[in-house]
Amino acid sequence: KNFLTFKNGTQVEDGYFRSTEIEVELDARQLDEALASPEVLFDWNIEPIQELERQIGRVKLELIGKLENERTRLRVDDHLVELDHMRFPDSSEEYEIELESEQPEEAREWCLTRLSKLGVEVSPSTRTKFHRLLRKMGKAD
């Protein structure tokens, strides 16, 4: 599946991120069109682009980089756990665990406890996927 996501207001707090996300699924044809000519997104009636226009207007869209993210969603206890496997243009790979929660501190503690019991070592992320992509491309610190 392919998704276009508009994220806004991302804040890093103690190893977790808070942001507003608006997401829509794109089929293979739409993805190919958008990658070939990002401006075509303004011709489609899709919520992420409508929100972009509402917040900052019609801006020039251009492809500056691409990463592949394979997401697996699991329901564990009362939590929706999203496991991300990211592949970057330099062939490096990273993994990330996301929990969608209105109580991030409780979700974080639950996750760390579960992973510790499984012997999995983790460290909190301080950068978004987008920032990590820019770093790998040499376009950010």
C-alpha positions, 0 to 999 in steps of 0.5 A: 500500500502507498500513502500520502501523509500530511504531518503538521506540528511535530514535537519531540517529547522524551522519545516520542513524537506528537503531530497531526497526521492526515493520510490517504492511500494512493493506488499504483497509478496515482503514486507513479503520477505523483512521483513523475509530476508532484504538482498533479496532487493539487488536481486531486481532491484529497485531504492531505493536499487540501490541508496543505493548501489551507495551512500554507497555500499552493506551494511548489511541490518537488521530489527531493528524496524517497524512502520505502517504509514497510509497516506492519500493524498489530493489536497487542493488549490494548495497543495498536503497535506499528512496526516500520522497516525503512529502506533509504536510498543509500541502501541502509535500513532502520526499524521503528516502533510506533504506538498511537496513543492519547497517553504517550507516557503510559504507552511508552512504559508499556512498550519498554517493559514488553520489549525488555522482557523479550530482550530487545534493546531500544533507544528513543528516536529524536528525529523523524523519518523525513529528517533521517532521510535528509541526513542520509542525503547530506541535506540536514545535520 
